[in-house]
C-alpha cells in the first residue's frame, strides 16, 4: 500500500503506483486552508489519500487539477471539495462525464482511437467491476494563471500546456520551493506513436526553469526530483531535442551523437526519449 510521505509541516505526498497508473497526490497545508493536488484515479485512491491525511490531522479544503486524464480526475467525487481547473480541463471533464467505463464501451473507444489500450487496461485493473464513475464539474475555472493564499503559503497555478496534454498546469509552492508538474514532461500518448515535439518541449522547459524550485514532482515518478536530478533530466530532454533537429530525426545518428555527448552508454530511458523525439519529428 502507498504510504503518505511528509517532507515538511506543510508538504505531504502520496507516492505513485505504477501497476494501476496511480499518480502522485499531494497536500499543501496552510494556516487557514489546505490545498490538495489532483484527485486520484479512483474513489479508492482518493479515499486512501484522505485517510492517510487524516492520520496527520489534515483535511483538504480545495483541490487543484493538473490536467484532465482519467488517473487525475476519477477520484474527484470522493474528494468532495471545490476544485480548480483551467477552461480546457473543464471542457474535457464535461466530455468524460458522457462516457461509459464498462469493458464494451472502453474497448470500442480504443478501437476508434478515442481511448488508448494502456489507459483502458489500467482502468479495468484499478476499478475492477465498480465502474460507476461520476466526475463532478470543476468549481473554479481560470485561463492562464491564478494564486491561492492558504495562509502563510502561496500556491501559484499556471497553465503550461505541452505534448502530453494540451491543458496541463504546473503548481508552484514558493515557500517550499516545490514545483508540481503533473504529467507535462511525459510524451503524448493519445497518438499513433507516442511522441515529443521539439518546440513544445523547449517552451515547457523554459517556463519550468523560470521558477525557483528545489523539488520537482512528476506525477508518475516514485518520488520528487532534487534540483540536481531535475537538471540532469532537463539536460537529457534538451540534448535529445537538439540532436533530433540537427540529425533530422535519423535515430541511429542521434543515438551515436548522444552517447558521445554524455560520454557513456545510453540507458533504456535515454533511448526511449530519443524515440519519442524521433516520432514527433517524423510527424
N, C-alpha and C positions, 0 to 999 in steps of 0.2 A: 504494500500500500504506500502511496505517496505520503510524505511527511512534511508538514509546514516547516519552512526554514526562516529563522529570524536573523536578519542582517543588522538591524538596529531597533531602537524603540519605535521607530516609525515605519520601517520597511520589512515586510514579510512576503515570502513567495512559496507557492506550492510547485514543486518541480514538474516538468513534463513527463509523459509516459508514452513511449513510442508505440507499444503494441496496439493501442486503440486510438492513437493520434491525439492524446490529450496535451494541450499546450500549457505552458506556464500560466498560472494565475497569481495575481499579486494584490497586496493591500498596502495602502499608504495611510498611516494613522496621523491625523491632525489633532489639534487641541479641541476642535469643535465637531469635526466630521471625519469620516473615513471613506476614502475612495478605493474601490476595487477595480482591477484591470482585467477585463474580459470575463465572460460568463461561463466558460467551460463548454464541453462537448455533449453534455447530457445533464439531466436532473441529478443523477448520481454523482457526477463530477462536481457540480455546483454544491450539492449537499455536503460532500466530503470537505470541500474548502470552507464552507460556513461552520461546520462542526469543529474543524481544527482551529479556525479563528476564534471561535467561542471559548476554546480551551485556554486561550490567551486573553479572554475577556474583551474580544474585539467583535464589533458588529458593524457591517458595512452600511453606509448611508446612500451612496451614489456609485454608479458603475460606468466606466468608460470602455467602449469597444474599439479595438484596434482595426478591425475590418469585418466583413460580412460572412466569411466562410463558416460552415456548419460547426466546426470544432470550437469556435469562439462565441457562438450565439445560442446554441441549443439549450444551454442552462439558464437562459435569461428569465424564464418564468419562475424557476426555483429560487433565483437570486432575490426576486420580489422587492425591487427598489428602482427609483428613477435611473435612467440610463442615458449616456451621452453618445451620439454618433454624428458623423458628418452626413451631408444630404445624400451622398451616393450610397453609403452604408444603409441609410434609412430606406432608400428605394429598393435595394437588393433584399433587405429583410422582408419588405412587402411582397416581393416575388416568392421568397421561400415559404411564406405563410400559406401560399396556394398549393403547395406540393404535398403529395402523399409520400411517406417514407417506407412503405411496405416494399417487399422484395420485387414484386412485379413492376411497380411504378419506378422504383430505383433502377432496375435493370433496363427498363425501356428508355430512361433518360440517359443512361450510359451508352446504349446503342445509338441514340440520337445525337450524342456528342454534347448533351447539356450538362451531364454529370460525368465524373471520371471514375474508373474502376477502383482506384486507390482509395478514394473517399467513400464510395459505396460499400466496399469491403469493411472499412473501419467503422462506418455507421452500423452495419449489421453486427459487428463484434461488440461495439460499445453498448448499443441499445438492446441487443437480444431481441426478444419478442415484444418489448414495451416500446412501441413506435408511435405513441400518442404525443407527437411533438407539437407544442404550442409555443410560438415565439411572439412575445408582446412587441408592440411598436416601441422603438426607442423614444425617449421622452424629450430630451433636449437636442436640438439639431443645429449644427454650425456649418460654416462654409470652409474657412481656411484655418482659423486659429482661435483658441479660447483659453482662458485661465480659470482655474478653480482654487479658491482660497479655503483651505481646510482648517485654518487656524494654526499659525506657526510654520506652515509649509504650503508652498505654492506648486500646483501642478499645471504645466503647460501642455495642452493637447493641440497638435498641429497636423493638418493634412499633409501627406508626403507622397502618396502615390507609389509608383514603381511597377515592376513586371509582375510580381506575384499576385497582386490585387490592386486595381486602379484606385480603390477607395482607402488605401492604408493610411493610418495615423501613427505618429510617434507620440509618446507621453514622457515628458521630462520633469523630474522632481529636483528642483535646483538645490534645495537644502541638503539632499542626499547625494547629489551629483550622479543620479541614476537615470538612465535613458532606456525606455521600453520601446522596442522596435517592432513588436508583433512579428509578422512574417515577411516584412517588406524586403528583406535581403535574400529571400528564397526565390526560386525560379517560378515562372509562370507555368502552372500545372494544367491549366484549362486550355490546352493547345495540343495539336497533333504530336509535337515534340516539345518536351519541357525545355524552357529557354530563358536566357537573359538577353537584354539588348544593351549595347554599349552606351547609348545616350541616356537611357533611364538610370542605369547603374551609376554613371558619372554624376548625374544630378542628385541622386539619393545620397551618395557618399559625401558630396559637398555639403548638403544640408545637415547630415548627421554630424559631420566633423565641425560644424559651426557651434555645436553645443559643448559646454564644458562638463564633460562626464567622466566618471571614474569606473562606473559599472554599466555594462551594456547587456540588456536582456533580449535575446532572440527566442521566440516563443517555443520552439521545438529543440533548442539546445538544453542539455540537462541542468545547466547552471549558468549564471551570468558570466560574461567575459570581463576580465580586467582591462584596463586601458591598453596595456601592452598586448594582451591577447587579441583585442579588437583591432589594434593597429596592424598586427600580423594578418588577420583575416581581411582587413581592408586592402592591404598591400597585395594580397593574393588576388582579390577581385579586380583591382586596378591594373595589375600586371597582365592578368588574363584578358581583360578588355583591350588593353593597348596592343598586346601581341596578336589578338584576333584581328584587329584593324590593320596592323602592319602586314600580317601574312594573309590577309584577305580570306580568313576563315579556313585556311588549309591546316587541318588538325595536326598532322604529323610535324609540320614545321613549327607550329605553336608549341607543341609538347617539347621539342628539342630546344627551342629558344627559352622556354620556361625553366627547364632543368638547368640550362646554362646560366640563366639569370640568378636563380636561387642557389646554384652550386650544390645540388642534392638530387637524389632520386625522387621523382614525383609520387605523391600518395594517391590513394583512391579518391580522396576529396579533391585534390588538385585536378585530377583527370576529369572528374565529374563536372567541376566548374568550367573547365575548358570546353567540355562537351556542350554545356548549356549556352556558352557564348557562341560557339560554332553553329549551334542550332538557330540561335537568334540572328546571326549574321546571314545565314542561308535564307532567312525569310525576306 
